[in-house]
Amino acid sequence: MRILMIGSGYVGLVSGVCFADFGHDVVCMDKDAAKIEALRAGRMPIYEPGLDALVETNVKAGRLSFTTELVESVAEADVVFIAVGTPSRRGDGHADLSYVYAAAREIAAAVKGFTVVVTKSTVPVGTGDEVERIIRETNPEADVAVVSNPEFLREGAAIEDFKRPDRIVVGLHDARAKEVMTEVYRPLYLNQAPMLFTSRRTSELIKYAANAFLALKITYINEIADLCEQVGANVQEVARGIGLDGRIGSKFLHAGPGYGGSCFPKDTLALVKTAQDHDSPIRLIETTVSINEQRKEAMARKVVRALQGDVRGKRIAILGLTFKPNTDDMRDSPAISIIRSLQDHGAQIAAYDPEGMENARKVMDNVLYAEGPYEAAEGAEAVVIVTEWNQFRALDLARLKGLMGHPVLVDLRNIYRAEEVTRHGFVYESVGRPQ
């Protein structure tokens, strides 16, 4: 199949590269000339484990190319994926669909022959209908089928998720499009990945409903963690106890500083707005959004309490800046709110992250960026683990203590055992566990 991927950001690039690895002929298009030039030179615009090698392999095999030109690429494609950004719109929280609709107009003007147009971007219910209307209005002669095919990729594990998905959701109303989409994903038949064909609107809602439910699970266990601290219970054991129930499951039951990233914050907010617009409010998700915002401030207060309520003029080392490990994504990372709150309390921040510091510099001021965790800890009154990168899981605690002004470790991801840390002379704070 000849595939065009419009948008070479996280979703578009990973999807396009994986389709090429399946054997399809893929062109990844983006209007950012610098990004395309970098990709042609083998430089990735994002950090995703294994992506650079996969790009190199498929470019050499002639299955993958990059371009800034849309018209010719659309005309030659059997399938055109729209994978542009849909950020939260300023002021009201709705998904900003301007990039999606602009892509639809450009596709309509360039399309030749029967073409399947697929929304891969995360979009609210009814967006596919509007994309189809725009194409018909722009070019009444266009022979297209508009399809919804949401992505379910975890940053840091996106390639594995794409090649071994839990499910492939495809929303459509055209039998010809079903044949094409079946062929696009045919290489996954060996993995027995279930393909769920639905209506277009159902497919669009599945994406939002899935992300909102996962965000709800995270928020739920964080509230249980707070209760555990008050009653002397252990949230990790509570999570294991309930997660062994097959009806609940163990995933997304890890207490911490709240969710962030490119999906959960904007998707929960967009679902809330969509539900309100249709006079069917989802109050559980409205509350989830509110609690998650408060969670980040609460984690900053936990750090302040660990230093007897006063952090003014004190150096605090922050380990981990990205919203999760194995990515350089800083979007809505809990670290941003935590650091800003600590700065408001007068703290001086030194920080280290294996991949996220370049992006962190774009969104946070007055932070000393260190070359490693031990450099960040030099002279610090407290070390705070915000993101659970593997290299933070086995720190030399004796060395760490020797570098610090006071041995206080605030572990917001519960990656250490209290007895191990306190044995080295630290004051240790974690989340939802007896102190």
Order of alpha helices (4+ residues) and beta strands (2+ residues): beta-alpha-beta-alpha-alpha-beta-alpha-beta-alpha-beta-alpha-beta-alpha-beta-alpha-beta-alpha-alpha-alpha-alpha-beta-alpha-beta-alpha-beta-alpha-beta-alpha-beta-alpha-beta
